[in-house]
Amino acid sequence: MATRQEAYAAIDSERDYQDRRWNANTTTTAGKHSATEFLVFMRDYVEEALHTVSREGEPAASEKALEIVRKVTALGVSCMEQHGAPHRK
């Protein structure tokens, strides 16, 4: 288990990695994408996680899946940073 603070720290660490990996110096898009593109990236990673957990035993399957959950969550954060972050009403 993790606290919410620990979960957000993990997401922040992934966002830092993403910003270092995908920026104006490393890609022509400078890490900027449409909301649709972010959804495609997120779906691709979710499918990768499902593929992994359907073929590997525990605890390796869950460990790998959680790595991807962190990545997908951070992609969602990046999307909201670029396109807005509407609050639940």
C-alpha positions in Angstrom: 0.0 0.0 0.0 1.0 3.6 -0.5 -0.3 6.9 0.8 -1.8 9.4 -1.5 1.3 11.6 -0.9 3.5 8.6 -2.0 1.4 8.0 -5.1 1.6 11.6 -6.1 5.4 11.6 -5.5 5.7 8.6 -7.9 3.6 10.4 -10.5 5.8 13.5 -10.1 8.9 11.4 -10.6 7.5 10.0 -13.8 6.5 13.5 -15.0 10.0 14.7 -14.4 11.4 11.8 -16.4 8.9 12.5 -19.2 9.9 16.1 -19.3 13.6 15.2 -19.5 12.9 12.5 -22.2 10.4 14.4 -24.4 11.3 18.1 -24.9 12.3 20.6 -27.6 15.9 19.2 -27.6 14.8 15.5 -28.1 11.8 15.6 -30.3 10.2 17.8 -33.0 6.9 18.0 -31.0 8.7 19.3 -27.8 6.5 16.9 -25.9 3.3 18.7 -27.0 0.4 16.5 -28.1 -3.3 16.7 -28.7 -5.7 15.1 -26.1 -6.4 12.4 -28.7 -2.7 11.6 -29.0 -2.4 11.3 -25.2 -5.3 8.9 -25.2 -3.7 6.8 -27.9 -0.4 6.6 -25.9 -2.3 5.8 -22.7 -4.3 3.0 -24.4 -1.2 1.5 -25.9 0.5 1.3 -22.5 -2.7 -0.1 -20.9 -2.7 -2.8 -23.6 1.0 -3.5 -22.9 0.2 -3.9 -19.2 -2.7 -6.3 -19.9 -0.4 -8.3 -22.2 2.2 -8.5 -19.4 -0.2 -9.6 -16.6 -1.8 -12.2 -18.8 1.5 -13.9 -19.4 3.6 -13.5 -16.3 3.2 -14.8 -12.8 3.0 -12.9 -9.5 4.6 -10.9 -8.1 6.4 -9.9 -11.3 3.2 -9.2 -13.2 1.9 -6.7 -10.7 5.3 -5.0 -10.3 5.4 -4.5 -14.1 1.8 -3.4 -14.2 2.3 -0.8 -11.5 5.2 0.7 -13.5 2.8 1.1 -16.4 0.1 2.5 -14.1 2.5 5.2 -13.0 3.4 6.0 -16.6 -0.2 6.1 -17.8 -1.3 8.3 -14.8 1.6 10.7 -15.5 0.6 10.8 -19.2 -2.9 11.9 -18.1 -1.3 14.6 -15.9 0.8 15.8 -18.8 -2.4 16.0 -21.0 -4.2 18.1 -18.3 -1.1 20.3 -18.0 -1.3 21.0 -21.8 -5.1 21.1 -22.2 -6.7 22.0 -18.9 -7.6 20.2 -15.7 -11.3 20.3 -15.2 -12.5 19.7 -11.6 -15.2 17.2 -10.7 -18.5 19.1 -10.2 
